[in-house]
Amino acid sequence: MTTAPAAQQPLRSWRFRRVLAAEFVSSVGTQMTTLALPWFVLMTTGSPARMGLVFVIQILPVPLLSMPAGLLVARWGARRVTIAGDIVDTVLVAAVPALYLAGMLPFWLLLVIVALIGSVASAYLSAQRMLLAEAVGTDEGAVTAANALFETATSSARLFGPAIAGLLMAHAGALHVLWIDAATFALSGALLTGLPRRERKPEPLSANRMAEGARYLFRDRVLRTMALAALGYGTLMPVVLLALPIMAKTRYDAEPQVAGLLLAAWGGGTAIGTVIVARLARRVTPTRFAACGGVGAALVLWLLPWDQPATTTALTVAAACMFLPAVTAPAVALLTLRPPEHLRPHVLPVFGAAVFIASPIAYATAGLLFEHFPIAAVLAGVAAGATLCAVILVNLARRPTDPPGDAPSH
């Protein structure tokens, strides 16, 4: 298949630059709200339990509705769903400060609004990835690079968003941060409105098509293996993230500066890794890229259980996170492109739902593990699990890759 030159280098495509800019803008606003909304709830209700409930209500619709949302993406198209999501999120986020200032925001209504925001996210997340593929073409290397750059934008937003929110909250209060978040969604929708429309064949909303997408994912050896490994790392790395403040407390005399250093190393390593993947994506096949990333991450994670100076621990965390985009970006690229076009909107949400279910379970399990076992033992278990994922990926890379659509039919 011949790919347009613009698709070979994603940043040369003005369509991709629009998508990337929209993602960065909306992600910065979302990360600002991630800090501002819990603070708003805590300050107005004085209840940590209610603050936690807001988190749960916002996350819960994503795994529950991801697969049905794939039907909507297939019917309407990624561009239309993403723009509609931006418009709805603009209204929902702005409604929180507007209703509060009008004295019309009881806590139950806030929960309803937050649940609606989570419901929009269930379709928005998969539609964004489909929009990437539409913007850069169907070349696997280009889509892998595009996904890496996409992760660079989201990682950068996680770095800048909370910092900006903290400054604004200190001077203007949490409500003003929510207004800004609403504005970022409006700007994101405006950026995407300029994209050319893609003609789609009418497709009825059918649960059968959704089930067919799930079956395709489980039958296709390449997709099944890549999704399993990516899910494995997605389950293991939250344990490492939760371990960082514990290490700062138990190993480094409860120094808050060390906790900040380790968290910064996590974000910095991820950002570096996404840039490297974007530059090398067209030179290495996705399965080999993922195998290299998996092996590198596993080897580095074996260093974490050892007691060592804070600086080398930070470098170890950064190195481990640097390798992970080499697994996730190729996995998402294959999940986006390998299925037949009519099934693509139904395959990625299956994986997304699994990730959103696994992540909170991993955090809860990690908390229990750290309560009953030494941190070194838990981290050694993480390294062992990462090694198993790496072995799976290496085995996949060494075997011939089945052509797309040739998944066994048993």
N, C-alpha and C positions, 0 to 999 in steps of 0.2 A: 504494500500500500504506500502510495506516495504522500508525503506530508508537506504541507506548505512550509516555506522557509521560516515564516514567523513562528510556527509551532515548534520548530527545532530549538529555539531559544525563547522561553516563555516571556521574558521581559521585553522582547522586541515586539510582542503582540500588544497593541493598544487595548484589545478586549481584556487580556489577562491583567494588564496594569489597572484597568478599571475594577476588575473583580478583587484584586489584591488590595487596592486602596480602600474599597468598600469594606472588606473584611477587617483591615487594620483599624479603620475609623470606628466601626461598630464594636469591635473587640475592646478597644480602649474604653469606650463608654460602658460596656458590660463589666469590665474589670473595675471601673470606678464604682459602679453600682454594687458590685460584690462586696465592697467595703462599706459603702454609704448606706445601703438598705438595712443590713443587720445593725449598724450603729443607730440608724433612725428608729428601728424597732426597739432596741435596747433602751435608748434615751426616752422614748415616748411611753413605753410600757413598764420599763424597769424589770423585765422578766427575761433571763437568759433562756428559759424553756421556750418561750414564745419566739425568741430569735432563732433557736434551733428548728422550731416547727416551720418557720418561713423557708429555711434551707431545704427541708425535706419536701415540702409542698411544691417548691419550684423544680426540684430534680425529678420527683416521682413520675410526672407525665412523660418524660423523655423515653425511658425504657418501655413504658406501657403503650405508648402511641407511635413509636418509631416505625414499626412494620406497617400499620395502617396508613401512616403518613407517606410511606413510599408509594401507595396507590395515588395519593393526591399529586405527588411529584410527577408520576407517570402520566396522569391525566392532564395536568396544567402545564407541565414543563418546569425546569429548574429556575429559569429566569423569572417567570411569573410568580412562582411560589416564594422565591427569595424577596422580590420586591414587595409582595403582599405581606410577607413576614415583617419586613422593615416598617411598613406603614402601620400594621397592627401594633408592633412593639412601641412605635413612637407614641401612639395613643395610650397604650396601657401604662407605660413608664411615666408619661406626663400626668396620667390620672392620679397617681399616688400623691404628689405634692399639691395638685389642684384640689383634690377632694379633702386633703388634710387641712389646707388653708381655709376651705369653705366649711370646716367642721362637720364633714360628711364621710369620714373614713373610720368606721368601726373595724375592729381587728378581723372579724369574719370577712368583711369586704376586701381587706388587704390580702387575705389568704386566697380569695377568689381571683383577684388580679394577678397574684404571683403564680397561681396554678395555670391561668391562661397564658402567661409569659412562658412557662415551661412547656405548655402544649404547642405553642408556636415554634419553640426551639426543636421539638421532635421532628418537624418537617424541614425546618430551616437548615439544620446541620447537614443532612444528606443532600439537600438541594444545592448547597454551596459546593460540595465536592463534584456533583454532576456539572455545575456551572463552570468549574475549572476545566473539566475535560472538553466542554463545548468551546471554551475560549482558546485552548491551545491545540486542539486536534486529537488524534487517536494514536500518536506515537508514544510507546510506553516510556521511553526515556524522557520525553518532554513532559508527560503527565507526572512522572516521578519527581522531576525537577520542580514542576509547578506545585506539587503537594509539599515539597520541602520548603519552598519559598512561602507557601501558605502558612506552614507551621512556624516559619521565622516571624511572620507578621503576628501570629497569635502569641508566640513567646515574647516578642517585644511588647505587645499590649499588656501581658501579665506583669512586665517589668515597670512600664510607664503608668499604666492605669491606676493602680493603688497609690503610687507615689503622688500623682496629680490629685487624686481624690483626697488624700491626707492633707495636702496643702490647702485645697479649697474648703474642706470641712473645718479646718482650723480658723479660717477667716470668714467664711460665709455660711457654714452649716450644711448638713446632709441634704436638705431639700434642694439646694441649688445644684448639687452634683446630679441629682435625679433629672432635673431639667436639662442638664448638659447631655446626659445619656440619651434622653429622648431625642435631642437634636442630632446626636451622632447616627441614630437609626434613620432619621429623615435624610441626612446627608448620604448615607449608604444607599438608600433607595434611589436618590437622585442620580448617583453615580451609575447604578445598574440600569436605570431607565434608558440611558444612551446606548446600551448594547443592542445589536440587531436582533430582531425576533427570529426564532427558529421555528419553521413550520413543523407541526407534529400531527401525526395521524390520530384521529379521535380514538381514545381507548377507554372502554367502560371500566368503572371502578369495580374490581373483581377480587374477592378473597382468594380465588383459585390462582390468579396471577401472582399474588403475594406468596402463597404456599409454593408455587413453582420456583420462585426466586430463592426461597429458603432451601428447597430440595437441590437446586443447582449448586448452591454454595457447599452443601454437605457432600454432594456427589463428585464435584470437581476436585481432583487430588491436589492441584496447585493451590487453588483458593482455600480449600479446607486446611491445608498445612500452613499456609501463610497466615490465615486468620487465627488458627490455633496458637501459633508462636507469638503473634502480635498480642493476642489476648493474654497469653502467659506473661509477657513482659508488662502488659497493662495491669495485671493483677499483682505482680511482684514489686514493681517500682513504688506504688503507694506505701508499701511496708518500709522501703528505704527512706521515703520522704518523711514518714512519721518518726523514723529513727533519728533524724538529724537533730531535732531539739533535745531528744533524750541523750544523745551522745554529748551534746554541748553541756548538759547538766551533769552527767555521770563521769565523763572523761575529762572535761575541761573546766571544772570548778564552777559550773553554772554561769559561765560568762555569756551574756546576751550578745556580745559582739561576735562570738564564735558561731552562735546560732544564725546570726545574720550572714556571716561569711559562708556558711555551709549552704544556706538557701540561695544566696547569690551565685554560688558555684553551680548549683543545680540549673538555674536559669541561664547562666552564661554558657555552660557546657552544651545545653540544648540548642541555644542560638547558634553557636559555632558549628554544631553538627548539621543543622539544617542548611547552613550556607555551603558546607562541604558537599552534602548530598546534592544540592542544586547544581553545583559545578561539575560533578562527576556522573550524574545520573545517565547521560547518554553514552557513556563509555563502558558501562557494566550492565549486564542483564539484571532485572529486578530480583530474581531468585538468588543470584550470586551476591548481589549487593546486600540483600537481607542476611545471607549466611555470614558475610564478613562482619556486618554490624553485630549480629548475634554473638559470634565468637569473641569479638573485641569487648563487648559489654560483659560477657560472662567472665572473661579473664580478669577484667578490672574489678568486678564485684567481689572476687575472692580476696582482694586486698582489704576490703572494708572491715571484716571482723577483727583484724589485728589492731591492737592499741598502738597509736602513732601520733605524732604532733598534729595539731589542728590544721596546719598548712598543707601537709601531705594528705590528710583526710579530705580537705576541700578539693585538692587536685584530683583525688580518686573519684569523688562524686562528680566533678566536672567531666572527667574522662568517660565515666560510665554513661552519663547523660548525652555526651557527644556522639556515642555510637548508636544510641537508640533510634534517632531519625532514619538511619540506614535500614532499619527494620520496618518502621511504621510507614514511611513515605512509599517504598515499593509495594507494601501490602495494600495500602489504600489505592495506589495506581492500578494494581491488578484487580482489586475488587470493583473498581470503577469501569475498567476497560474490557476485562476478559469475558464477562457474561455477554450473551447476545443483547443488542441494544434495547429490545423491548423488556428485558429482565433487569437491566442495570439499576433502575430506581428501586427495585425490590430486593436486591442482594446486599447493598451497602447498609441499609437500615437494620438488617438482621445482625450484622457485626456490631453496628453502633449500639443496638439495644443490649447486646451481650456485654459490651464494655461498660455501659452505664450501670448495669446490674452488678458487674464484678467489682467496680471501683469502691462503692460504699461497703460492700462485703469485705473487701481487702482491708479497708481502714478499720472496720470493726474487729476483724480477726487479728490484725496487727496489734491493736490495743490490748487484747487479751493475751497475745503471745508475750508482749513486753512486760505484762503483769506477772507472768509465771516463769519466764525463762530469761537467762542472761542475754543481753543485747548481741553479744558476739555469736551466740548459738543461733539466734533468729536470723542474723545477717548471713551466717554460713548456710542456713537453709535457703535463703533467697539466692545465694550464689549457686547452690546446687540446682535449684529450679531453673535459673537462667542458663546453666550449662545444658540441661535437658532440652530447653528450647533451642539452643544453639545447635545441638546434635540433630534435632529435627530439621532445622533449616539447612544444615550442611548436607544431610541426606537428600533433601529435595533438590539442592543445587547440583548434586553429582549425577542425578538421574535425568534422562531426557524429559523435556517438558511437553506434555500433551498439547496439541493444538486447541485453541479455545473452541468450546462447543462440543468437544469430544469426551465430555465427562461420561463415565460409565452409566448405564441406564438401569442397573439393578436396584 
